[in-house]
Amino acid sequence: MNQIKFSQDQQEFLKEIEKKLSSHFDQNLSKDIISKIPQFWEFLIGCEKSLIDRHFPLEKDRYDKEYGFALYLLNHEIPSSLTNLLKRMYKMPDSSLDFDKLIKDIEDEGWLSGDGSLYAISKYAALDPGWFISLLDYLWYKYLDPKGVHDFKEANIIIPAHSEPLPTNISIAVIGDWGTGVWEDGNEKYCPAQLVIDGLKNLEKQPDIIIHLGDVYYAGTENEELKNFVNMLPDEYKNKVFTLNSNHEMYNGANGYFNEALSSSFLTQQSETSYFAIETNDWIIVALDSAYYDESNLYLKGALTNSKVQNNSQIKFLTEMANKQKQLILMTHHNGITYDASELNNPLWDQVIGALGGAAPDVWYWGHIHNGIVYKEDLDITNSYKTIGGNPSKLRCCGHAAIPFGNASGLNVDGKVIDNVLYYAHTPMNAPNPDPTQKLRVLNGFAILEINNKELFETFYEVSNTSRTPIKKWSSVPDAVNI
C-alpha cells in the first residue's frame, strides 16, 4: 500500500534493522529470548485494539494508543522483505486495523485524549509513524540484544562537590520532553522546541542551570541526541545543562544518552551519570533515573530499581540525600501520580516514599506526560504522605516543552479546572494560518524555580510565535498574576 512516507533517515534505519534482525536470527536465538517475543506482539495487539476502540483515558490503559498504528505499519508500509522476515522468523501477527476507516475517523484536526495527547497523523503527534520506528529499536535492545544496552553508571555525584560555603540562591530552568529538534510546524516560523529555548534566553534573569527531564525523539539514538538535543543548546549554556534518562532514550539501549548527550561539553557537571544531586545551603535537588530499571512495556511506568538489581544505588543515594535534613526537590522523567491525580503511579511512587522512610519529597517535578500541570497540595491520594517537615508534597508535571498537545479534557469540567489542579497548560495556540492539526493545540512551555535561602518560588511560562518574551501563566510568588 505504502500510504505512509518515511524520511531518508528512517528508510536507512529500516534497512539496517533488517540486516541486524536477519543476522541475529541466524545466530540461533535462545529459547528464553524466543519465549519473550510473543509478549511484545501481545502488547502491540492490545495497543491496536485500544486505538480502534478509541478507549480513553490513556493513563488507565494497559496499552498505549501511540503504538496502535505499529502492527499495521509493520505489516503493510515497511519494505516487504522486512515484513516477511518479522512474520516468518519472529512470528509477527497480522494487523486488524482498517487504515482507510481510521483516516476517516481521525478527520483533519485529530482527537484529544484526557491528558491532552493529540491523536493525529502529523509530526510528533501521537500517531506520527516515526514513533513506530522506535519500536524496532526497542525490540532489538529489549529482547534480541539486551547485552547491547549501555551499562548503568553508579556514581554519587553532588554538585557543587566541594564548594564552601554552599550557595544560598540558585535559579533552575526545568524543561521536559524537549528533544524534538527543529521541525516544520505548519506555517509557524519556529517549532515549540525552538520557542522554549528562545524563551529561556529572553528571560530578564538567566537561569544558573537547566535541567531537562528527559525524552529525545524518537529513540534517543546517538544521532538524535546530537541533532535534537545537544545541537539545540546555545553556547552560553555550556557547563550549565543536566539531562535525565527516559523511556525513549532506553529504546536505543541508552547508548545515545550515555555516549553522546552526557559526553557533551554542555553537561560536564553531570559527570556522565544518570542520577545526581545539586546542593544549596538549605535545599537538595535530587535527580534520578526512572527509566533504566523499569520493567514495564516500553519503559512507560518508571522505576528506580527492580528485583534483579543487586545494588540499589539510587535508593541508597536518595536516602543519603534525605538524611542531610534539607528540603528536598526530586526530579524524575516518569510521573509520581496519574495526570488527573486519581491514582499513584507504582512502583515508582512506593520506591520514592520507601527511600525517604515513608515521607514524601517537598517538591517533585516530572515530565513524561506532555502537559504542564501544578497540582494542589491536599490531594486525596497523597494526604497520608507528608514531607520530613510534616508538610504536604508539591507535585508538578513539566513535560510540555516540545511535543504538540491540546486542552486536556480530563483536567477541566464544564470549562473549569478540576479541584485537584491549580494550573494546567491550556492557552489556545491560535496560529494565524493554522494547518488542520494545529486547531486543537495549546501553547508549550517550561518552569523556573528560584531558590532563595529556605524559600522556593516557582513560575510556569508558556511560549508562542507571537512574542519573543515568554508568558508568565502561574506563579507561587505572592501577588503574581496567575492566569
FENGICOR-V522448 format. One record per run of one state. SS is the DSSP state (H for helix, E for strand, - for the rest). FROM is the first residue (numbers start at 1). TO is the last residue. Records with the same first field share a line. If there is no record, write none. Layout:
SS->FROM-TO + FROM-TO
//
This chain:
-->1-7 + 27-30 + 54-57 + 61-64 + 68-69 + 77-79 + 91-98 + 107-110 + 113-116 + 120-129 + 145-145 + 149-157 + 160-168 + 176-178 + 180-191 + 202-208 + 213-215 + 217-221 + 229-229 + 233-234 + 238-240 + 244-246 + 251-254 + 262-264 + 271-275 + 280-282 + 288-296 + 300-312 + 323-326 + 333-336 + 338-343 + 345-347 + 356-359 + 361-362 + 367-371 + 376-385 + 388-391 + 393-393 + 399-404 + 407-408 + 414-415 + 418-420 + 425-427 + 429-435 + 439-440 + 443-444 + 453-454 + 465-466 + 476-483
H->8-26 + 31-53 + 58-60 + 65-67 + 70-76 + 80-90 + 99-106 + 130-144 + 146-148 + 192-201 + 222-228 + 230-232 + 235-237 + 247-250 + 255-261 + 265-270 + 297-299 + 313-322 + 348-355 + 409-411 + 436-438
E->111-112 + 117-119 + 158-159 + 169-175 + 179-179 + 209-212 + 216-216 + 241-243 + 276-279 + 283-287 + 327-332 + 337-337 + 344-344 + 360-360 + 363-366 + 372-375 + 386-387 + 392-392 + 394-398 + 405-406 + 412-413 + 416-417 + 421-424 + 428-428 + 441-442 + 445-452 + 455-464 + 467-475
//
